[in-house]
Amino acid sequence: MRHLTSSYRNLSLQSLAMLWLIVALPPVAAEEITVLAVGDITIGTRLTHLIETEGARVFFQGTAKLIQSADIATASLNTSISERGEPRHGIEHPFRAAPGLGRALANAGFDAITLATPHSMDFGVEALHDSLAELKAFNVTPIGAGLTAAAARQPAWVTVKGTEKQVALLGYYRQSDFAQYTEDPVAYAVYSDMVNAVKQARHKAALVIVWLHWGTAASDEAQRETARGRQQLFAQILIDAGADMVLCQQLHTLGGMEIYRGKPIVYSLADFLYDAYAKQHARIVIPKATFVNSTLVSIELIPIATETPDTPYQPQLLHGAAAVETLQDYQQQCEKFNTEVTLEGERGWIRP
């Protein structure tokens, strides 16, 4: 009996020691990563004078703090940054931004920029190479383009600030009518290439994010729906392959958001900056997704005025009734995908 009592006493002491160790050890920190994305940045020679006189930073004065608030901020650059090259034959409105835009993108807080876009090759390979060089010079990682077609298809890697975690980003472009594949140093949306790249990146990435830019804008709503249908098909396949977030983009188009297998698919972010003529969407929504241990926990929806009469070419945060109306419109866009959007003041929220 004395032996049993001694055994229970020892067991109790061991249990207390284990409890003390559990209490004493610091809690394991959740690995939270926030991702913010904006749509097309399309800047041409019409704004060269503005860049040279005021600096390209003027474009992001109203949104820099928002962009910098994310661990990973990414955008779609629908132009080149160069003074070289000749416009390609048959392009009605070629775009080429003056040098200085790369520095402004970096200072605004962007970490990675996709160049797998319709107008990145308007002035040929020379201008694309200049774009890559300028982005890299300011530590902005280019996505979906490279010195060769093979390099363009490789994932871009961005290290999450203050951690050793890496996020893989891939970018692909495809014209709406399945244009013939070329050997331009831009990643084109080829099924096998996309799926294999996502599967390979999945092995060592904390998150895998894919940009999918789909062709030209169609004036007919039926044609736009057809394009969105193709985007949805490919986007869901990419989620199945291991992508954590798919950012679709269709020129000048704002689309809703789908949560597929717990992962977000954004169906077109519309124009963030566009210098050619009046924008189709003067009010847009920017998503900021929060992942914890690679699981999506929420998406904050931030309403934006792409420009105002007092701030041309300077997107601004929306406030008051305009913010609420913009979020309500986006809420309806998301209903098409059975995605619930909750409105809280001047923000919308998606919480899977």
Secondary structure by P-SEA (a helix, b strand, c coil): caaaaaaaaaaaaaaaaaaaaaaaccccccbbbbbbbbccccccccaaaaaaaccccccccccccccccccbbbbbbcccccccccccccccbbbbbccaaaaaaaaacccbbbccccccccccaaaaaaaaaaaaaacccccccccccccccbbbbbccccccbbbbbbbbbbccccccccccccccccaaaaaaaaaaacccccbbbbbbbbccccccaaaaaaaaaaaaaaaaaaaaacccbbbbbcccbbbbbbbcccbbbbcccccccccccccccccbbbbbbbbccccccbbbbbbbcccccccccbbbbbccaaaaaaaaaaaaaaccccbbbbbcccbbbbcc
